[in-house]
Amino acid sequence: MSKRFFLSLVGVFFMQFLVFAYAGDLSESIREIIENPIYYDGKDVVVEGEVEKIKFTESYDGDPYTLFKLYDDENNSVGVYFKGRLSITEGDKVKVFGEFKKEKRYAIFKFRNVIKAKRVEDIG
């Protein structure tokens, strides 16, 4: 029984290792996302790019938000919004983890190709 338990435990750790090793390569390209917005709509995505056009703002309720455009090397872009203040500057290279929306409405405004970021990491 103890040998079976040990082998099961080793199997579980091995599977977790494979999941984490594979998860590192799950980035989508910005171009792929904006060329297939219906496919990616509502899905969690991971993208990398350069930060431009940063705006720090607040919602009507006073909640802080960070808005910016994320550009790839081919000048494709998506809008990104994050609830809270991010310590980023224009030109920073970042990885964004969040939910893609082909269209987002806010009051009377309509935005296309945006990511509601859950996490933003500086990748130098």
C-alpha positions in Angstrom: 0.0 0.0 0.0 2.8 2.4 0.8 4.5 1.8 -2.5 1.3 2.4 -4.4 0.8 5.7 -2.4 4.4 6.8 -3.1 4.0 6.1 -6.9 0.7 8.0 -7.0 2.3 10.9 -5.2 5.2 10.9 -7.7 2.7 10.8 -10.5 0.8 13.8 -9.2 4.0 15.8 -8.8 5.1 14.9 -12.3 1.8 16.0 -13.8 2.0 19.3 -11.9 5.5 19.8 -13.3 4.2 19.2 -16.8 1.3 21.6 -16.4 3.6 24.4 -15.1 6.2 23.7 -17.8 3.6 23.9 -20.5 1.8 26.9 -19.0 4.9 29.0 -19.6 4.4 28.7 -23.3 0.7 29.6 -23.4 1.1 33.2 -24.6 -1.0 34.3 -27.5 0.3 36.9 -30.0 -1.6 40.2 -30.1 -1.9 39.7 -33.9 -3.5 36.3 -33.5 -6.0 37.7 -31.0 -7.1 40.8 -33.0 -7.4 38.7 -36.2 -9.7 36.2 -34.4 -11.7 38.3 -31.9 -14.8 36.1 -31.9 -12.7 33.0 -31.0 -10.9 34.8 -28.1 -13.9 36.8 -26.8 -14.4 36.0 -23.1 -11.3 33.8 -22.9 -8.4 34.2 -20.6 -5.3 35.2 -22.6 -1.6 35.9 -21.9 0.1 38.5 -24.1 3.4 40.3 -24.1 4.3 43.7 -25.5 5.4 47.3 -25.0 3.3 49.7 -23.0 2.2 53.0 -24.6 -0.5 55.7 -24.0 -0.9 55.1 -20.3 -3.7 56.8 -18.5 -4.4 56.7 -14.8 -8.0 57.4 -14.0 -10.9 56.6 -11.6 -14.3 55.1 -12.1 -17.5 57.0 -11.1 -17.2 55.3 -7.7 -13.7 56.5 -7.2 -11.9 53.2 -7.9 -8.5 53.7 -9.5 -7.8 52.2 -12.9 -4.8 52.0 -15.2 -5.5 52.1 -18.9 -2.9 51.5 -21.6 -2.2 50.2 -25.1 0.0 47.1 -25.5 1.9 46.9 -28.8 3.8 44.0 -30.3 6.8 44.2 -32.6 4.6 44.4 -35.7 2.7 47.5 -34.3 -0.5 45.5 -33.5 -2.2 46.6 -30.4 -4.8 45.8 -27.8 -6.2 48.0 -25.1 -5.6 47.0 -21.5 -7.4 48.1 -18.3 -6.5 47.1 -14.8 -8.4 47.9 -11.6 -5.8 49.7 -9.5 -2.6 51.7 -10.1 0.3 49.9 -11.9 3.9 51.0 -11.6 4.6 51.1 -15.3 5.9 53.7 -17.7 5.7 54.1 -21.5 8.1 51.8 -23.2 8.1 49.1 -20.5 7.9 45.5 -21.7 5.2 43.6 -19.9 3.2 40.3 -19.8 -0.5 40.7 -19.3 -2.8 38.0 -17.9 -6.5 38.7 -18.3 -9.8 38.2 -20.1 -10.1 39.4 -23.7 -13.2 41.2 -24.9 -13.8 41.9 -28.5 -16.1 44.7 -27.4 -16.4 46.5 -24.1 -19.1 49.1 -23.3 -18.7 51.7 -20.6 -21.4 54.3 -20.3 -21.8 55.8 -23.8 -18.4 54.5 -25.0 -17.6 51.4 -26.9 -14.1 49.9 -27.0 -12.8 47.1 -29.2 -10.1 44.5 -28.6 -9.5 45.0 -24.9 -8.1 42.9 -22.1 -9.4 43.2 -18.5 -6.0 42.5 -16.8 -5.9 40.3 -13.7 -2.1 40.6 -13.5 0.6 42.6 -15.2 4.3 41.5 -14.9 7.3 43.6 -15.9 9.5 41.4 -18.2 12.2 44.1 -18.8 
